[in-house]
Amino acid sequence: MSDIKFYFLSHIVAFVLGFFLDLIVGDPHWLYHPVRIIGALIALLEKLFLRDKKNEVPNDTNTENNNSKDNNKKIALGLLTVIIVLGLTFVVCAFIVIGAYFINIYLGLIVEVIMTYFILATKSLRVESMKVYKALNNGTLYDARKAVSMIVGRDTESLSEEGVIKAAVETVAENTSDGVIAPMLFTCIGGPILGFAYKAVNTMDSMMGYKNDRYLYFGRAAAKLDDIVNFLPARISAILMILSSLLGGKNYSFKNAIKIFKRDRYNHSSPNSAQTESVCAGALRVRLAGDAYYYGKLVSKPYIGDDNRSIERDDIKRICRLMYITAFICMVICTLILLVIWEILWLRG
């Protein structure tokens, strides 16, 4: 029992230090970043399993293929991709973490801190979105479109300034769950092993989760799994963001955040994406979402929030602040829960 208590305490320390290391250093643009390695594995398996129609343009049209046998094969290959990616991610991460702790407790602590840091993306979300803000203030609309194109999937070439700002705000709001809170929750529960397993699921969805001829069947397992694993984290993130709007000051409306969350949290094709976006729209008193172009095709989407005021540049800073407060609240709650569990282990001797 004493060994379990010691390693559990090490996990708590690594969890907190990894969180703050991410806030201080941010996500490095490094060729061998673990998430990039996972992405390269996914791309390799896709190239191996899907040898045709590589240049198809992603869109949101559910195009049915008449060849049901081929479709079933794609579903099976997509499922196999998910199993391989998740399995390798789990095994490699377990080997690294457990191996490091086996060699030395302090080496294990250092490795877990670094891996936790790689899992979280709080600062990088702020840095990338603030590039859009700075481009709007100090550059041209072309510069702002280019900056926002690095963090969104929609077409940005013809976006107005309002469209650029909305895209940046929506991305930070949605990724508060996907890039910050969800990976934090999984890392809290299962350390970097479970944290990276979540990142693998999220990366597969971002690369394969399109509803087009190429990915409609091949990416189905990845998309469904992403919906499942994000179901609770997305809602926890929304609740924490609502609480953050209460603590954030006069720029946020706590009551309106609750109102719009209740009304618009399902105004998205994904069951999870609008959870935090609705809170953001309510807290900032703006209207988000609506129709957008993806790969040259206009996609109709319902609005999220009310058009109480025009969205403005400073809303990018406001959603970043809301994201940071949400992240801190989550970190504190997770740490307190871990400490309570550790205390229980300690009392049991």
Buried (B, 14 or more C-beta within 10 A) or exposed (E): EEEEBEBBBBBBBBBBBBBBBBBEEBBEEEEEEBBEBBBEBBEEBBEEBBEEEEEBEBBBEEEEEEEEEEBEBBBBBBBEBBEBBBEBBBEBBBEBBBEBBEEEBEEBBBBBBBBBBBBBBBBBBBEBBBBBBBBBEEBEBEBBBBBBBEBBBBBBEEBEBEBBBBBBBBBBBBBBBBBBBBBBBBBBEBBBBBBBBBBBBBBBBBBBBBBBBBBBBBBBBBBBBBBEBBEEBBBBBBBBBBBBBBEBEEBBBBEBBBBBBEBBBBBBEBBBBBBBBBBBBBBBBBBBBBEBBBBEBEBEBEBBBBEEEEBBBEBBBBBBBBBBBBBBBBBEBBBEEBBEEBEEBBEEE
